Amino acid sequence: MSSSSTAPAVHDPTTISPRVIAAGAVGSIVEYFDFAVYGYVATILAVKFFAEGDPVTALLSTLATFAVAFVLRPVGALLFGHFGDKFGRKNALALTIILMAAASGLIGILPTYGAIGVGATLLLVLARSLQGLAAGGELGGAASFVAEKSPRAKRGLFTSTTQMGALAGSLIASVTVTVLNLTLGSDVMNDWGWRLPFLIAIPIGLFGLWVRNGLEETEEFKAARKSVATVKQTPVKTMFMRHPGALLRVVALSILLFSAYYVAYVYVNIHMQTVLGFDANFSYLSTTLTLLVSVIAMPFFGALSDRVGRKPVFLGATIAALVLAVPAFLLFEQGGVVAILAHILLGLVDSALMGVALSTYAEMFPTEIRYTGIAFGFSVGAALAGGTAPYICTWLIGLTGNPLAPAFFVIVTALITLIPALRLKETKGIELSQV
């Protein structure tokens, strides 16, 4: 925590507008809906956009394209973070949601490999790249906006709703794919039905743009802009030169959050089908129930961090990941209710991390670089352990033949996060304008 901010103190708000909460969550809904749909139909995309041959190689290529968006997230974080810290959170957030919805809609209308060959693969990579740029700027801005609008005593609770949007987006994606599979059947789904979820992102994005339109900038941001020193700063330079410690902490704390997210909510669905041989409908049902429970639980973890502190929640969830990863993957092999309960347990670990993360990160950076700091640190963590997670898990099983290999990936990332979690300074209830 730094005291370098030159912004005057801002009166602590006593409440928060429901529209602010919706504005923070809706971008995450679009982002994670898009990303989750891609993961859920990865086996279909492998056939549609890559050359025929070894199905494992095609799936790995599809997951590598999934990871491309995460590689570009830090770039998007720097671009949108600079814009949002210099010119306002509201306008930057409008741009991110437009770009995400447009990129997803593009995937829904792309010609396949069978129609235009490698051109289809390149267009898919382009669409994923655009998604990555937009996603890099989305969450940092939404977290900054909601945190700065929230009462100090309930910042953890209200900021967690932004992350609820992430799980809600994945939940909507899971429900959508499940319903389409049940109603259209696998043949139609494999033929053209896979396009529908991507096209659905367009009206969701337009709704999100409407929600965000007309919102007022935060008092924290307006106060910071009154400082001549702040106006002259370059957010990216200030972040790297004055707050490298906070930035590294956000990256390290995000490693487990992202690995657990994409293992629990994306990869396990693939694992159940390709490794354990479970029916696709069972896999989608398990994922959907896990997401539902995790969404419901997340505000509890956010509120808990307001009561006991950010550090105990972060540390407890990290230790839980270390202890539960291997047992969860062992229980997956049992199938049925046991496998679903194990899946839910793994999802709750990430729900706790997501519930406390954004309020913690917002309390690490001063107002003039808060958007850039959260966005870049979070995006680097996503690039390192999020987009790569399904690929690494699939590759590890192919290399070792051990169905428990993904659990060890979770454990390694948990050990990385454990170090900053142990050293985390408690920040609950601080005044953001004085960070």
RAWOQUI-V460634 format. One record per backbone hydrogen bond with DSSP energy under -0.5 kcal/mol. CO is the residue of the C=O (numbers start at 0). NH is the residue of the N-H. E is the energy in kcal/mol with one decimal. If there is no record, write none. Layout:
BEGIN
co->CO nh->NH e->E
co->CO nh->NH e->E
END
This chain:
BEGIN
co->16 nh->19 e->-0.7
co->16 nh->20 e->-1.7
co->17 nh->21 e->-2.5
co->18 nh->22 e->-2.6
co->19 nh->23 e->-2.1
co->20 nh->24 e->-2.0
co->21 nh->25 e->-2.5
co->22 nh->26 e->-0.7
co->23 nh->27 e->-0.6
co->24 nh->28 e->-2.1
co->25 nh->29 e->-2.1
co->26 nh->30 e->-2.7
co->27 nh->31 e->-2.8
co->28 nh->32 e->-2.0
co->29 nh->33 e->-2.3
co->30 nh->34 e->-2.3
co->31 nh->35 e->-2.4
co->32 nh->36 e->-2.5
co->33 nh->37 e->-1.8
co->34 nh->38 e->-1.7
co->35 nh->39 e->-2.8
co->36 nh->40 e->-2.0
co->38 nh->41 e->-1.2
co->40 nh->43 e->-0.7
co->40 nh->44 e->-2.6
co->41 nh->45 e->-2.1
co->42 nh->46 e->-0.7
co->43 nh->46 e->-0.8
co->43 nh->47 e->-2.0
co->44 nh->48 e->-2.5
co->45 nh->49 e->-0.6
co->47 nh->112 e->-3.7
co->53 nh->57 e->-2.1
co->54 nh->58 e->-2.3
co->55 nh->59 e->-2.5
co->56 nh->60 e->-2.3
co->57 nh->61 e->-2.1
co->58 nh->62 e->-2.4
co->59 nh->63 e->-2.2
co->60 nh->64 e->-2.0
co->61 nh->65 e->-1.8
co->62 nh->66 e->-1.8
co->63 nh->67 e->-1.2
co->64 nh->68 e->-0.8
co->65 nh->68 e->-0.5
co->66 nh->69 e->-0.8
co->66 nh->70 e->-1.6
co->67 nh->71 e->-1.5
co->68 nh->72 e->-0.5
co->69 nh->73 e->-0.6
co->71 nh->75 e->-2.2
co->72 nh->76 e->-2.5
co->73 nh->77 e->-2.0
co->74 nh->78 e->-2.2
co->75 nh->79 e->-2.8
co->76 nh->80 e->-2.1
co->77 nh->81 e->-2.0
co->78 nh->82 e->-1.9
co->79 nh->83 e->-3.1
co->80 nh->84 e->-2.5
co->81 nh->85 e->-1.9
co->82 nh->86 e->-2.9
co->83 nh->87 e->-1.0
co->87 nh->91 e->-1.1
co->88 nh->92 e->-2.4
co->89 nh->93 e->-1.6
co->90 nh->94 e->-1.7
co->91 nh->95 e->-2.1
co->92 nh->96 e->-1.6
co->93 nh->97 e->-1.6
co->94 nh->98 e->-2.2
co->95 nh->99 e->-2.3
co->96 nh->100 e->-2.0
co->97 nh->101 e->-2.1
co->98 nh->102 e->-2.3
co->99 nh->103 e->-2.1
co->100 nh->104 e->-2.3
co->101 nh->105 e->-1.8
co->102 nh->106 e->-1.5
co->103 nh->107 e->-1.4
co->104 nh->108 e->-0.6
co->105 nh->108 e->-1.2
co->105 nh->109 e->-0.7
co->106 nh->109 e->-0.9
co->111 nh->114 e->-1.0
co->111 nh->115 e->-2.1
co->112 nh->116 e->-2.2
co->115 nh->118 e->-1.1
co->116 nh->119 e->-1.8
co->116 nh->120 e->-0.7
co->117 nh->121 e->-2.2
co->118 nh->122 e->-2.2
co->119 nh->123 e->-2.1
co->120 nh->124 e->-2.2
co->121 nh->125 e->-2.2
co->122 nh->126 e->-2.5
co->123 nh->127 e->-2.4
co->124 nh->128 e->-2.1
co->125 nh->129 e->-2.2
co->126 nh->130 e->-2.1
co->127 nh->131 e->-2.2
co->128 nh->132 e->-2.2
co->129 nh->133 e->-2.1
co->130 nh->134 e->-2.9
co->131 nh->135 e->-2.0
co->132 nh->136 e->-0.9
co->133 nh->136 e->-0.7
co->133 nh->137 e->-1.0
co->134 nh->138 e->-0.9
co->136 nh->140 e->-0.9
co->137 nh->141 e->-2.5
co->138 nh->142 e->-3.1
co->139 nh->143 e->-2.1
co->140 nh->144 e->-2.7
co->141 nh->145 e->-2.5
co->142 nh->146 e->-2.5
co->143 nh->147 e->-2.4
co->144 nh->148 e->-1.0
co->145 nh->149 e->-0.8
co->146 nh->149 e->-0.7
co->150 nh->153 e->-1.3
co->151 nh->154 e->-1.2
co->153 nh->157 e->-2.5
co->154 nh->158 e->-2.5
co->155 nh->159 e->-1.4
co->156 nh->160 e->-0.6
co->157 nh->160 e->-0.8
co->158 nh->161 e->-1.3
co->158 nh->162 e->-0.8
co->159 nh->163 e->-1.9
co->160 nh->164 e->-1.3
co->161 nh->165 e->-0.7
co->162 nh->166 e->-1.8
co->163 nh->167 e->-3.2
co->164 nh->168 e->-2.4
co->165 nh->169 e->-1.8
co->166 nh->170 e->-2.9
co->167 nh->171 e->-3.0
co->168 nh->172 e->-2.1
co->169 nh->173 e->-2.7
co->170 nh->174 e->-2.9
co->171 nh->175 e->-2.7
co->172 nh->176 e->-2.7
co->173 nh->177 e->-2.4
co->174 nh->178 e->-2.9
co->175 nh->179 e->-2.5
co->176 nh->180 e->-2.3
co->177 nh->181 e->-2.1
co->178 nh->182 e->-2.7
co->179 nh->183 e->-2.7
co->179 nh->184 e->-0.7
co->180 nh->184 e->-1.0
co->183 nh->187 e->-0.6
co->184 nh->188 e->-2.4
co->185 nh->189 e->-2.5
co->186 nh->190 e->-1.4
co->187 nh->191 e->-2.4
co->187 nh->192 e->-2.7
co->188 nh->193 e->-1.5
co->191 nh->194 e->-1.7
co->192 nh->195 e->-1.1
co->192 nh->196 e->-0.5
co->193 nh->197 e->-0.6
co->194 nh->198 e->-1.7
co->195 nh->199 e->-1.9
co->196 nh->200 e->-0.7
co->197 nh->200 e->-0.7
co->198 nh->201 e->-1.4
co->198 nh->202 e->-0.6
co->199 nh->203 e->-1.5
co->200 nh->204 e->-2.4
co->201 nh->205 e->-2.1
co->202 nh->206 e->-2.2
co->203 nh->207 e->-2.2
co->204 nh->208 e->-2.2
co->205 nh->209 e->-1.9
co->206 nh->210 e->-2.2
co->207 nh->211 e->-2.1
co->208 nh->212 e->-1.3
co->211 nh->214 e->-1.5
co->217 nh->221 e->-2.2
co->218 nh->222 e->-2.4
co->219 nh->223 e->-2.1
co->220 nh->224 e->-2.0
co->222 nh->225 e->-1.0
co->223 nh->226 e->-1.4
co->225 nh->227 e->-0.5
co->226 nh->230 e->-2.1
co->227 nh->231 e->-1.8
co->228 nh->232 e->-0.7
co->229 nh->232 e->-0.9
co->232 nh->234 e->-0.6
co->233 nh->237 e->-2.7
co->234 nh->238 e->-2.5
co->235 nh->239 e->-2.1
co->236 nh->240 e->-2.6
co->237 nh->241 e->-2.5
co->237 nh->242 e->-0.7
co->238 nh->242 e->-1.3
co->242 nh->246 e->-2.0
co->243 nh->247 e->-2.5
co->244 nh->248 e->-2.1
co->245 nh->249 e->-2.2
co->246 nh->250 e->-2.1
co->247 nh->251 e->-2.6
co->248 nh->252 e->-2.8
co->249 nh->253 e->-1.5
co->250 nh->254 e->-0.8
co->251 nh->254 e->-0.7
co->251 nh->255 e->-0.6
co->252 nh->256 e->-0.7
co->253 nh->257 e->-2.4
co->254 nh->258 e->-2.2
co->255 nh->259 e->-3.1
co->256 nh->260 e->-1.7
co->257 nh->261 e->-2.5
co->258 nh->262 e->-1.7
co->259 nh->263 e->-2.7
co->260 nh->264 e->-2.9
co->261 nh->266 e->-3.4
co->262 nh->267 e->-2.6
co->265 nh->269 e->-1.1
co->266 nh->270 e->-3.1
co->267 nh->271 e->-2.8
co->268 nh->272 e->-1.1
co->269 nh->273 e->-3.1
co->270 nh->274 e->-1.9
co->270 nh->275 e->-2.1
co->271 nh->277 e->-3.4
co->278 nh->282 e->-2.0
co->279 nh->283 e->-2.6
co->280 nh->284 e->-2.2
co->281 nh->285 e->-2.6
co->282 nh->286 e->-2.1
co->283 nh->287 e->-2.6
co->284 nh->288 e->-2.5
co->285 nh->289 e->-2.1
co->286 nh->290 e->-2.5
co->287 nh->291 e->-2.3
co->288 nh->292 e->-2.4
co->289 nh->293 e->-2.2
co->290 nh->294 e->-2.6
co->291 nh->295 e->-2.1
co->292 nh->296 e->-2.1
co->293 nh->297 e->-1.6
co->294 nh->298 e->-0.6
co->296 nh->299 e->-0.7
co->296 nh->300 e->-1.6
co->297 nh->301 e->-2.2
co->298 nh->302 e->-2.8
co->299 nh->303 e->-2.5
co->300 nh->304 e->-1.8
co->301 nh->305 e->-1.0
co->302 nh->306 e->-1.1
co->303 nh->307 e->-3.1
co->303 nh->308 e->-0.6
co->304 nh->308 e->-0.8
co->308 nh->312 e->-0.9
co->309 nh->313 e->-2.4
co->310 nh->314 e->-3.0
co->311 nh->315 e->-2.4
co->312 nh->316 e->-2.2
co->313 nh->317 e->-1.9
co->314 nh->318 e->-2.3
co->315 nh->319 e->-2.1
co->316 nh->320 e->-1.9
co->317 nh->321 e->-1.8
co->318 nh->322 e->-2.0
co->319 nh->323 e->-2.6
co->320 nh->324 e->-1.5
co->323 nh->327 e->-2.4
co->324 nh->328 e->-1.8
co->325 nh->329 e->-2.1
co->326 nh->330 e->-2.3
co->327 nh->331 e->-1.6
co->328 nh->332 e->-0.8
co->329 nh->332 e->-0.6
co->330 nh->333 e->-1.5
co->330 nh->334 e->-0.5
co->331 nh->334 e->-1.4
co->334 nh->337 e->-0.6
co->334 nh->338 e->-1.5
co->335 nh->339 e->-1.7
co->336 nh->340 e->-2.7
co->337 nh->341 e->-2.2
co->338 nh->342 e->-2.1
co->339 nh->343 e->-2.5
co->340 nh->344 e->-2.2
co->341 nh->345 e->-2.0
co->342 nh->346 e->-2.1
co->343 nh->347 e->-2.1
co->344 nh->348 e->-1.2
co->345 nh->349 e->-1.2
co->346 nh->350 e->-2.1
co->347 nh->351 e->-2.1
co->348 nh->352 e->-1.6
co->349 nh->353 e->-2.8
co->350 nh->354 e->-2.1
co->351 nh->355 e->-1.1
co->352 nh->356 e->-1.7
co->353 nh->357 e->-0.7
co->355 nh->359 e->-1.6
co->356 nh->360 e->-2.7
co->357 nh->361 e->-2.5
co->358 nh->362 e->-1.3
co->360 nh->363 e->-1.8
co->360 nh->364 e->-0.7
co->365 nh->368 e->-1.7
co->365 nh->369 e->-0.7
co->366 nh->369 e->-0.8
co->368 nh->372 e->-3.2
co->369 nh->373 e->-2.5
co->370 nh->374 e->-2.5
co->371 nh->375 e->-2.8
co->372 nh->376 e->-2.1
co->373 nh->377 e->-2.5
co->374 nh->378 e->-2.1
co->375 nh->379 e->-2.5
co->376 nh->380 e->-1.9
co->377 nh->381 e->-2.0
co->378 nh->382 e->-2.6
co->379 nh->383 e->-2.3
co->380 nh->384 e->-2.3
co->381 nh->385 e->-2.3
co->381 nh->386 e->-1.7
co->385 nh->388 e->-1.1
co->385 nh->389 e->-0.6
co->386 nh->390 e->-0.5
co->387 nh->391 e->-3.3
co->388 nh->392 e->-2.7
co->389 nh->393 e->-2.2
co->390 nh->394 e->-2.8
co->391 nh->395 e->-2.9
co->392 nh->396 e->-1.9
co->393 nh->397 e->-2.0
co->394 nh->398 e->-2.2
co->395 nh->399 e->-2.9
co->396 nh->400 e->-2.7
co->400 nh->402 e->-0.6
co->401 nh->404 e->-1.8
co->403 nh->406 e->-1.2
co->403 nh->407 e->-1.1
co->404 nh->407 e->-0.5
co->404 nh->408 e->-1.4
co->405 nh->409 e->-1.9
co->406 nh->410 e->-2.1
co->407 nh->411 e->-2.3
co->408 nh->412 e->-2.0
co->409 nh->413 e->-2.1
co->410 nh->414 e->-2.1
co->411 nh->415 e->-1.5
co->412 nh->416 e->-2.0
co->413 nh->417 e->-2.0
co->414 nh->418 e->-0.9
co->415 nh->419 e->-0.7
co->416 nh->420 e->-2.0
co->417 nh->421 e->-2.3
co->418 nh->422 e->-1.3
co->419 nh->423 e->-0.5
co->420 nh->423 e->-0.6
co->426 nh->429 e->-1.9
co->429 nh->431 e->-0.6
co->430 nh->433 e->-1.6
co->431 nh->434 e->-1.5
co->434 nh->1 e->-1.0
END
